[in-house]
């Protein structure tokens, strides 16, 4: 269902601040629905997290299809998040995000974000590709 034409013109950039305690995934879904966004790219997302639920391919082995899931309950600096909002098969939207976050030691952790809880908040910029309000 995603737009396949690389010549697609973008319509606008949307900024939103998630508050402390908000879910990164649910916050993005809510933002997209309230703004009439069907497809967008996350172009910037920084902030802080109190919990990160992530998954990565199992041990980085060639041909691995299983994922290792981990919940990190620690204060993390959200250094970067990339991903997209796309139409789903059922007519809704799908949010897919990968994150890089720093522990207090400076060690970086990251991977596919299944969910994350904002600590002090997060600042998100979306480049809208498909907009139902146009």
C-alpha positions in Angstrom: 0.0 0.0 0.0 3.0 2.3 0.4 3.6 4.9 -2.3 6.1 3.4 -4.6 6.8 6.4 -6.9 10.1 7.9 -6.0 9.0 11.2 -7.6 6.3 11.7 -5.0 6.2 15.2 -3.7 6.1 15.8 0.0 3.4 18.1 1.3 4.6 19.5 4.7 6.7 19.0 7.8 4.9 18.4 11.1 6.5 19.0 14.5 5.2 17.5 17.7 6.4 17.3 21.3 5.6 14.1 23.2 5.2 14.7 27.0 6.8 12.8 29.9 5.1 9.4 30.3 3.8 9.2 26.7 4.5 6.2 24.4 6.7 7.0 21.4 4.8 4.6 19.1 1.3 5.5 20.3 2.2 9.2 20.3 3.3 8.9 16.6 0.1 7.0 15.7 -2.1 9.5 17.4 -0.2 12.4 15.8 -0.6 10.8 12.3 -4.3 10.2 12.8 -5.0 13.6 14.2 -3.1 15.3 11.4 -4.6 13.2 8.6 -1.2 11.7 7.7 -1.3 8.4 5.8 2.4 8.2 5.0 5.4 10.1 6.4 9.1 9.7 7.2 10.5 10.4 10.7 13.2 13.0 9.9 14.2 13.8 13.4 13.4 12.6 16.9 15.3 13.3 20.0 14.5 13.4 23.7 14.8 11.1 26.7 13.3 7.7 27.6 12.5 5.9 30.9 11.9 2.6 29.2 12.8 1.1 25.8 11.3 -2.1 24.4 13.4 -3.2 21.5 14.1 -6.2 19.4 17.1 -7.1 17.2 17.9 -10.0 14.9 19.1 -12.9 16.9 22.8 -12.6 17.5 23.5 -11.1 14.1 23.8 -14.6 12.6 23.5 -14.9 8.8 20.1 -16.2 7.9 18.7 -15.5 11.4 14.9 -15.0 11.4 14.3 -14.9 15.2 14.5 -11.7 17.2 15.9 -11.1 20.6 13.6 -8.9 22.7 14.8 -6.7 25.5 13.2 -4.2 27.8 15.6 -1.5 29.2 14.3 0.2 32.3 16.8 3.0 32.6 17.0 6.7 31.8 18.2 7.0 28.3 19.1 9.9 26.1 17.2 9.4 22.8 19.9 10.3 20.3 18.1 9.5 17.2 15.0 7.7 15.8 14.3 6.9 12.2 11.3 5.3 10.6 8.1 5.8 8.9 4.3 5.9 9.0 2.6 3.9 6.2 -0.9 2.8 5.3 -1.6 -0.7 6.6 -3.5 -3.5 4.8 -6.6 -3.0 7.1 -6.9 0.7 6.1 -5.2 2.1 9.2 -1.6 3.1 9.6 1.6 1.4 10.7 4.4 3.1 12.6 7.9 1.5 12.2 10.8 3.1 14.2 14.4 2.3 14.9 16.2 4.1 17.7 19.6 4.9 19.1 19.7 5.8 22.7 22.6 6.5 25.2 22.9 5.1 28.7 24.3 7.5 31.4 27.7 5.9 30.7 27.5 7.0 27.1 27.1 3.4 25.8 24.7 3.4 22.8 21.9 0.9 22.6 19.5 0.6 19.7 17.4 -1.4 17.4 13.8 -1.8 16.3 11.6 0.1 18.8 8.6 -2.0 19.8 7.7 0.8 22.2 9.3 3.4 24.4 8.1 5.6 27.3 9.3 9.3 27.3 11.1 10.5 30.4 11.1 14.3 30.0 9.7 14.2 26.5 10.6 13.8 22.8 10.7 16.1 19.8 9.5 14.7 16.5 9.6 16.0 13.0 7.7 14.2 10.3 8.0 14.8 6.5 4.5 14.1 5.2 4.4 12.1 2.0 0.7 11.2 1.7 -1.8 13.6 3.4 -5.5 13.1 3.5 -6.1 16.8 4.2 -5.1 17.9 0.8 
